[in-house]
Amino acid sequence: MKTTILALLGLLVAISAHASDGDSTRLHRFGVELSGMSGSVIAADSYEKKWLKGKRSAAFGVALRYASLPQDSDAYAEDFGHPVLIGGLKYGLNHGVTMHREQDPDWGQLVPVDYTSRMGNILTLYAAFERPLLRTRRWQADYTFSFGTGWSRSKYNTRDAIDNELIGSRWLIYFGAALHATYHFSADWGLRAGIEFYHHSNGALNRPNKGANVVAPSLAVVYEPFYESLVRARRQDRHQPFRRFSFVEVALGLGGKTLNEDWQLTQFQTAPSDPSYRTSHFRVYPTYSLQLSFLRRYARRWASGAGVDLFYGPYASRVEDIDLQQGHQLKHSPWSVGVAARHRVYYHHLSLDMSLGYYLYRHMGDNARLVETPYYERIGLHYSFPSLHHLTIGIDVKAHKTKADYTEIVVSYPFSM
C-alpha cells in the first residue's frame, strides 16, 4: 500500500513538471487526482438490517482529469460551465463489511451457519462528469456523477460467504454521486473534501442482488494545470444559438434478469438436503421492451417529454408455476404497460437517460405484489451516431424503488417533427 501511494504521488509530481512547459501543450488540459474515503454500507431496509452486521468500508483511487479550455470553442463545455471529465480506478476495502443470519422464523427452512460472511474488495473502473456550482480563484464547489464496472474479489457462495446477499457476481455495475468543495492552495494544486455515495450490484443478472450502497466522506489531492484558465473563463456568445425542436423516438430493448422468486424459493423454502438449497446458480431469462416517446429538446444539453412503455417478460410462466406450488391463485401475464415521464442530459454524442414510469397494466404474481411498486425507474447511458442519422445505442437498468428489475441493451431512433 505504501509503495502504491508513493508511486502515485511520484506520478503527480512528474506530470506537474512536464505540464509546466506552457499552456500551448495538450497536456495542459489534463490533471490527476489521488483520493481516499472511509464510510459505511447502508442497510436499505428492515430485511437487510437483520443480517448486515459490520458496515465499515474504505476506498482509495487515482484518476485522470480532463477539461476543455475556453479557447477550444466547445459549446457543450461552455453551457455546463466548463466541467471536468474524469476516468479513474477505485479500490474498495470491504473486509469490515460482515453478514450473518441468526435463527429467525422468517427464514423458513434456512439453517444458520457457524461463520460470518464477508464482502470482498472491489476494483472499479469508472468515468465521471464533474460540474462546477461555484468556481473562484481559491474555491470550487461541484457535484459529480459517475458510471463504471467493478470486479469483486469475493461473491456469494455456499462455501464461505453464504450470507453475503449484497454481492452475487464477480462483475458488477457501478454508479456514484458526490458533492465536493476544493481549496486551491496554489495555481495548479488543490485539496478536495466531499461526501460520496456509490453503489455496486449486478443489475439483476444474477442472484443475490441486494447491492452494496456506501456513503463516505472523502479527501483528495488534485493537480489541475487548467484551473486558472477555467476561473478566467467567461460565457461568450460565439456559438450559434441553439434551435429548439421536438421529435418522436422509438426504442427497442433486449435484456436479461434472474428471478427473485427463484432466490426466495432456494433460500427459504428448500430443505438443506436438496441439491438446490441456497444455490448460487440461477437461470437468466430474456426481457424485451418497446418505448415510444415524445421529446422536446429545449436546450443544447437537455430534452424532456413523456412516453409509453411496453414490456414482455416470458419468465411469467415460471413465476406462475412457483405461485401455484405455494397455493397462490393469481393472474399472470408476460405483458406489462406503463406511461413515463422522461428527461435526457446531453454532452456531445453521449446522453444520460432517466425516466419515471407508472404501470397501467402488470400481473407478475405474489412476489411482485410484495417487492415491486406501482412505479418504476429507468436510467441509462447512451451514445448517438450522427453518421447513422443519430441512431443511439445504450445500456439501461430498470428498477423498482432503486432495486434492479433487469438490465438491457437499448437501440433507439429519432424521427423529427
C-alpha positions as CSV (number, residue, x, y, z in Angstrom):
1,M,0.0,0.0,0.0
2,K,2.8,2.4,1.0
3,T,4.6,1.7,-2.3
4,T,1.5,2.3,-4.3
5,I,0.8,5.7,-2.7
6,L,4.4,6.8,-3.2
7,A,4.3,5.8,-6.8
8,L,1.0,7.8,-7.4
9,L,2.5,10.8,-5.7
10,G,5.5,10.5,-7.9
11,L,3.2,10.4,-11.0
12,L,1.6,13.7,-9.8
13,V,4.9,15.4,-9.5
14,A,6.1,14.1,-12.9
15,I,3.0,15.3,-14.7
16,S,3.3,18.7,-12.9
17,A,6.8,19.2,-14.0
18,H,6.1,18.1,-17.6
19,A,3.0,20.3,-17.8
20,S,4.9,23.4,-16.8
21,D,6.2,23.8,-20.4
22,G,3.4,26.1,-21.3
23,D,-0.3,26.4,-21.9
24,S,0.0,25.5,-25.6
25,T,0.6,21.8,-24.9
26,R,-2.3,19.4,-25.0
27,L,-1.1,18.1,-21.6
28,H,-2.2,21.4,-20.1
29,R,-5.8,20.1,-20.4
30,F,-5.1,17.1,-18.2
31,G,-4.8,16.7,-14.4
32,V,-4.6,14.0,-11.9
33,E,-6.2,13.2,-8.5
34,L,-5.3,10.9,-5.7
35,S,-8.3,10.2,-3.3
36,G,-9.3,8.2,-0.2
37,M,-12.5,7.7,1.6
38,S,-13.9,5.9,4.7
39,G,-17.5,5.3,5.2
40,S,-20.3,2.7,5.8
41,V,-22.6,0.4,3.9
42,I,-26.2,1.5,4.3
43,A,-28.9,-1.1,5.1
44,A,-31.5,-0.5,2.5
45,D,-34.5,-1.9,4.5
46,S,-35.5,-3.8,7.6
47,Y,-34.8,-7.1,5.9
48,E,-31.2,-6.2,5.3
49,K,-30.8,-4.8,8.8
50,K,-31.4,-8.3,10.2
51,W,-28.2,-9.8,8.7
52,L,-25.9,-6.9,8.0
53,K,-23.5,-6.8,11.0
54,G,-20.3,-4.9,10.2
55,K,-20.7,-1.8,7.9
56,R,-17.2,-0.2,7.7
57,S,-15.9,0.3,4.2
58,A,-13.0,2.3,2.8
59,A,-11.5,3.0,-0.7
60,F,-8.7,4.8,-2.4
61,G,-8.2,5.7,-6.0
62,V,-6.3,7.5,-8.7
63,A,-7.9,9.3,-11.7
64,L,-7.1,11.3,-14.8
65,R,-8.9,14.6,-15.1
66,Y,-9.6,16.5,-18.4
67,A,-11.1,19.9,-19.1
68,S,-12.0,21.6,-22.3
69,L,-10.4,25.1,-22.2
70,P,-12.2,28.3,-23.2
71,Q,-10.2,28.6,-26.4
72,D,-11.3,25.2,-27.5
73,S,-14.7,26.7,-28.6
74,D,-16.7,23.8,-27.1
75,A,-20.4,24.8,-26.9
76,Y,-21.3,21.9,-24.5
77,A,-18.5,22.7,-22.1
78,E,-19.5,26.4,-22.1
79,D,-23.1,25.5,-21.4
80,F,-22.1,23.3,-18.4
81,G,-19.6,25.9,-17.0
82,H,-16.6,24.0,-18.3
83,P,-17.0,20.7,-16.4
84,V,-14.2,18.2,-15.7
85,L,-14.3,14.8,-17.3
86,I,-12.7,12.0,-15.2
87,G,-11.5,8.5,-15.8
88,G,-10.3,6.6,-12.8
89,L,-9.6,3.4,-10.8
90,K,-11.0,2.9,-7.3
91,Y,-10.1,0.0,-5.0
92,G,-12.6,-0.7,-2.2
93,L,-11.6,-2.2,1.0
94,N,-14.6,-4.1,2.3
95,H,-13.2,-6.6,4.8
96,G,-15.1,-4.8,7.6
97,V,-18.5,-5.4,5.9
98,T,-19.8,-8.6,7.5
99,M,-23.1,-10.5,7.3
100,H,-24.7,-13.3,9.4
101,R,-28.2,-14.7,9.6
102,E,-29.4,-15.7,13.1
103,Q,-32.2,-18.1,13.7
104,D,-35.5,-16.5,12.6
105,P,-38.9,-17.8,11.8
106,D,-39.0,-15.5,8.7
107,W,-36.1,-17.6,7.2
108,G,-38.3,-20.7,6.7
109,Q,-36.1,-23.8,6.2
110,L,-32.8,-21.9,6.2
111,V,-30.3,-23.2,8.7
112,P,-27.8,-20.6,10.1
113,V,-24.1,-21.3,9.6
114,D,-21.4,-21.1,12.2
115,Y,-19.2,-18.5,10.5
116,T,-19.5,-14.8,9.4
117,S,-19.6,-13.9,5.7
118,R,-17.6,-11.0,4.4
119,M,-17.9,-8.8,1.4
120,G,-15.0,-8.9,-0.9
121,N,-12.7,-6.0,-2.0
122,I,-13.8,-4.4,-5.3
123,L,-11.7,-2.9,-8.1
124,T,-13.8,-0.3,-10.1
125,L,-13.0,1.3,-13.4
126,Y,-15.2,4.4,-13.9
127,A,-15.9,7.6,-15.9
128,A,-17.3,10.7,-14.2
129,F,-18.7,14.1,-15.0
130,E,-17.9,16.9,-12.6
131,R,-19.9,20.1,-12.9
132,P,-18.9,23.2,-11.0
133,L,-21.5,25.1,-9.0
134,L,-19.0,27.7,-7.8
135,R,-15.5,28.4,-9.1
136,T,-13.3,31.2,-7.8
137,R,-9.5,31.6,-7.7
138,R,-9.3,29.6,-4.4
139,W,-12.6,27.7,-4.1
140,Q,-14.6,25.3,-6.2
141,A,-17.9,23.6,-5.3
142,D,-19.2,20.9,-7.6
143,Y,-21.3,17.8,-8.0
144,T,-20.2,14.6,-9.7
145,F,-22.0,11.6,-11.4
146,S,-20.0,8.5,-12.3
147,F,-20.6,5.2,-14.0
148,G,-18.5,2.2,-14.5
149,T,-17.9,-1.5,-13.9
150,G,-16.4,-3.3,-10.9
151,W,-14.8,-6.7,-10.2
152,S,-15.2,-8.2,-6.8
153,R,-12.6,-10.5,-5.2
154,S,-15.4,-12.4,-3.4
155,K,-19.1,-13.0,-4.0
156,Y,-22.0,-15.1,-2.6
157,N,-21.2,-18.8,-2.4
158,T,-22.2,-21.7,-0.3
159,R,-18.6,-22.3,0.9
160,D,-17.5,-19.3,2.9
161,A,-19.9,-16.4,2.0
162,I,-23.4,-17.9,2.3
163,D,-24.8,-14.9,4.0
164,N,-23.3,-12.3,1.5
165,E,-26.5,-11.2,-0.1
166,L,-25.0,-7.9,-1.1
167,I,-22.8,-9.1,-4.0
168,G,-23.8,-12.0,-6.2
169,S,-21.4,-11.7,-9.1
170,R,-17.7,-11.1,-9.8
171,W,-18.6,-8.4,-12.4
172,L,-20.7,-5.5,-11.3
173,I,-22.4,-2.3,-12.4
174,Y,-21.2,0.8,-10.7
175,F,-22.9,4.2,-10.1
176,G,-21.7,7.1,-7.9
177,A,-22.8,10.6,-7.0
178,A,-20.9,13.1,-4.9
179,L,-20.7,16.7,-3.6
180,H,-17.2,18.3,-3.2
181,A,-15.5,21.5,-2.1
182,T,-12.0,22.2,-3.3
183,Y,-9.5,24.6,-1.8
184,H,-6.7,25.6,-4.3
185,F,-3.7,26.4,-2.3
186,S,-1.7,27.1,-5.5
187,A,-2.4,27.8,-9.1
188,D,-2.3,24.1,-10.0
189,W,-2.9,22.2,-6.8
190,G,-6.0,21.8,-4.6
191,L,-7.2,19.9,-1.6
192,R,-10.7,18.5,-2.1
193,A,-13.2,17.2,0.6
194,G,-16.6,15.8,-0.1
195,I,-19.3,13.3,0.6
196,E,-19.6,10.3,-1.7
197,F,-22.4,7.8,-2.5
198,Y,-21.7,4.8,-4.6
199,H,-23.4,1.6,-5.5
200,H,-22.3,-1.8,-6.8
201,S,-24.7,-4.5,-8.0
202,N,-25.2,-6.9,-10.9
203,G,-28.3,-5.3,-12.3
204,A,-30.4,-8.5,-11.6
205,L,-28.3,-10.5,-14.0
206,N,-27.6,-12.9,-11.1
207,R,-28.7,-13.6,-7.5
208,P,-28.3,-12.4,-4.9
209,N,-28.6,-8.8,-6.0
210,K,-29.2,-6.7,-2.9
211,G,-26.3,-4.5,-3.9
212,A,-23.8,-2.5,-1.7
213,N,-24.7,1.1,-1.1
214,V,-21.8,3.1,0.6
215,V,-21.9,6.7,2.0
216,A,-18.4,8.0,2.8
217,P,-16.6,11.3,3.5
218,S,-13.7,11.7,1.0
219,L,-10.4,13.6,0.8
220,A,-8.3,14.1,-2.3
221,V,-5.3,15.9,-3.7
222,V,-5.9,17.3,-7.2
223,Y,-3.5,18.6,-9.8
224,E,-5.2,20.8,-12.3
225,P,-2.9,22.9,-14.6
226,F,-6.0,24.1,-16.4
227,Y,-7.8,25.5,-13.3
228,E,-6.8,29.2,-13.6
229,S,-7.9,29.2,-17.3
230,L,-11.3,28.0,-16.2
231,V,-11.5,30.6,-13.5
232,R,-10.9,33.3,-16.0
233,A,-13.4,31.9,-18.5
234,R,-16.5,34.0,-19.1
235,R,-19.5,32.9,-21.1
236,Q,-19.2,34.2,-24.6
237,D,-21.8,34.4,-27.4
238,R,-19.5,32.9,-30.0
239,H,-21.7,29.8,-30.6
240,Q,-24.8,29.6,-32.8
241,P,-28.0,30.0,-30.7
242,F,-29.5,26.5,-30.1
243,R,-32.6,25.9,-32.2
244,R,-35.2,24.1,-30.2
245,F,-37.0,21.2,-31.8
246,S,-39.4,18.3,-31.0
247,F,-39.0,14.6,-32.0
248,V,-40.5,11.2,-31.6
249,E,-38.3,8.3,-30.7
250,V,-38.8,4.6,-30.9
251,A,-36.6,2.3,-28.8
252,L,-36.2,-1.4,-28.6
253,G,-34.6,-3.2,-25.6
254,L,-33.2,-6.7,-25.2
255,G,-32.1,-7.6,-21.7
256,G,-31.8,-10.3,-19.1
257,K,-32.7,-11.0,-15.5
258,T,-32.8,-13.6,-12.8
259,L,-35.9,-14.1,-10.7
260,N,-36.2,-13.0,-7.1
261,E,-38.8,-15.8,-6.9
262,D,-36.1,-18.4,-7.6
263,W,-33.9,-16.8,-5.0
264,Q,-36.6,-16.8,-2.3
265,L,-37.5,-20.4,-3.2
266,T,-34.0,-21.8,-2.9
267,Q,-33.1,-19.7,0.2
268,F,-36.1,-20.2,2.4
269,Q,-38.4,-22.9,1.0
270,T,-35.9,-25.7,0.1
271,A,-34.7,-28.4,2.5
272,P,-31.0,-28.4,3.4
273,S,-30.8,-31.9,1.9
274,D,-31.9,-30.7,-1.5
275,P,-29.0,-30.0,-4.0
276,S,-30.6,-26.6,-4.9
277,Y,-30.7,-25.5,-1.3
278,R,-29.2,-21.9,-1.1
279,T,-27.7,-22.4,-4.6
280,S,-25.6,-19.8,-6.3
281,H,-26.7,-20.8,-9.8
282,F,-29.8,-19.2,-11.4
283,R,-31.3,-19.1,-14.8
284,V,-31.1,-15.8,-16.8
285,Y,-34.4,-15.1,-18.5
286,P,-34.7,-12.7,-21.5
287,T,-36.6,-9.5,-21.3
288,Y,-38.0,-7.3,-24.2
289,S,-39.2,-3.7,-24.2
290,L,-40.6,-1.1,-26.6
291,Q,-40.5,2.6,-25.8
292,L,-42.4,5.2,-27.8
293,S,-41.5,8.8,-26.7
294,F,-42.3,12.4,-27.5
295,L,-39.4,14.7,-26.5
296,R,-38.8,18.4,-26.7
297,R,-35.1,19.4,-26.9
298,Y,-35.4,22.8,-25.4
299,A,-31.7,23.4,-24.8
300,R,-28.4,22.0,-26.2
301,R,-27.9,19.9,-23.1
302,W,-31.5,18.9,-22.2
303,A,-34.6,17.2,-23.5
304,S,-37.7,16.3,-21.7
305,G,-41.0,14.6,-22.5
306,A,-43.2,11.6,-21.9
307,G,-43.9,8.2,-23.4
308,V,-45.5,4.8,-23.4
309,D,-43.6,1.6,-22.3
310,L,-44.4,-1.9,-23.4
311,F,-42.7,-4.8,-21.6
312,Y,-42.6,-8.5,-22.4
313,G,-41.3,-11.0,-19.9
314,P,-41.5,-14.7,-21.0
315,Y,-40.5,-15.6,-17.4
316,A,-44.1,-15.0,-16.3
317,S,-44.8,-18.7,-16.8
318,R,-42.1,-19.7,-14.3
319,V,-43.5,-17.2,-11.8
320,E,-46.9,-18.7,-12.2
321,D,-45.6,-22.2,-11.6
322,I,-43.9,-21.1,-8.4
323,D,-47.1,-19.3,-7.2
324,L,-49.2,-22.4,-7.9
325,Q,-46.8,-24.5,-5.9
326,Q,-47.3,-22.2,-3.0
327,G,-51.1,-22.0,-3.4
328,H,-51.4,-18.5,-4.9
329,Q,-54.2,-18.4,-7.4
330,L,-53.3,-15.1,-9.2
331,K,-53.5,-13.7,-12.7
332,H,-50.1,-13.8,-14.6
333,S,-49.3,-12.1,-17.9
334,P,-45.9,-11.7,-19.7
335,W,-47.1,-8.2,-20.9
336,S,-46.9,-5.0,-18.9
337,V,-47.8,-1.5,-20.0
338,G,-46.7,1.8,-18.4
339,V,-46.6,5.6,-19.0
340,A,-43.4,7.5,-18.1
341,A,-42.0,11.0,-17.8
342,R,-38.6,11.2,-19.4
343,H,-35.6,13.5,-19.1
344,R,-32.3,13.4,-21.0
345,V,-29.0,15.2,-20.4
346,Y,-26.6,15.6,-23.4
347,Y,-22.9,16.1,-23.6
348,H,-21.8,15.9,-27.3
349,H,-22.9,12.4,-28.5
350,L,-23.3,11.0,-25.0
351,S,-26.6,11.2,-23.1
352,L,-27.8,10.2,-19.7
353,D,-31.4,9.0,-20.0
354,M,-33.8,9.0,-17.0
355,S,-37.4,8.1,-16.7
356,L,-40.0,7.6,-14.0
357,G,-43.0,5.4,-15.0
358,Y,-46.3,4.1,-13.7
359,Y,-47.8,0.8,-14.6
360,L,-51.2,0.8,-16.3
361,Y,-51.2,-3.0,-16.6
362,R,-49.0,-5.5,-14.8
363,H,-49.7,-9.0,-13.4
364,M,-46.5,-10.7,-12.2
365,G,-47.6,-12.7,-9.3
366,D,-47.4,-12.7,-5.5
367,N,-43.7,-11.8,-5.1
368,A,-44.1,-8.8,-7.4
369,R,-47.0,-7.6,-5.2
370,L,-44.7,-7.7,-2.2
371,V,-41.4,-6.3,-3.5
372,E,-42.4,-4.1,-6.5
373,T,-44.0,-0.7,-6.5
374,P,-46.7,0.6,-8.9
375,Y,-44.0,2.9,-10.3
376,Y,-40.6,2.1,-11.9
377,E,-37.4,3.9,-12.8
378,R,-35.1,3.7,-15.7
379,I,-31.6,5.1,-16.0
380,G,-29.0,4.5,-18.8
381,L,-26.0,5.8,-20.6
382,H,-26.4,6.1,-24.4
383,Y,-24.2,7.1,-27.4
384,S,-25.6,8.6,-30.6
385,F,-24.1,8.0,-34.1
386,P,-24.5,11.1,-36.3
387,S,-23.4,9.2,-39.4
388,L,-26.4,6.8,-38.8
389,H,-29.0,9.6,-38.5
390,H,-28.5,9.7,-34.8
391,L,-29.2,6.0,-34.2
392,T,-28.5,5.5,-30.5
393,I,-27.2,2.5,-28.6
394,G,-27.0,2.3,-24.8
395,I,-27.4,0.3,-21.6
396,D,-30.4,0.8,-19.3
397,V,-31.2,-0.5,-15.8
398,K,-34.9,-0.7,-15.0
399,A,-35.7,-0.7,-11.3
400,H,-38.4,-0.6,-8.6
401,K,-37.6,1.8,-5.8
402,T,-33.9,1.7,-6.9
403,K,-33.7,-2.1,-6.8
404,A,-32.9,-3.5,-10.2
405,D,-35.5,-5.4,-12.1
406,Y,-33.3,-6.1,-15.2
407,T,-30.5,-4.8,-17.3
408,E,-31.0,-4.2,-21.1
409,I,-29.3,-3.0,-24.3
410,V,-31.4,-0.4,-26.0
411,V,-31.3,0.7,-29.6
412,S,-33.3,3.9,-30.4
413,Y,-34.1,6.0,-33.5
414,P,-35.4,9.6,-33.5
415,F,-38.0,10.9,-36.0
416,S,-38.0,14.7,-36.5
417,M,-41.3,16.6,-36.3
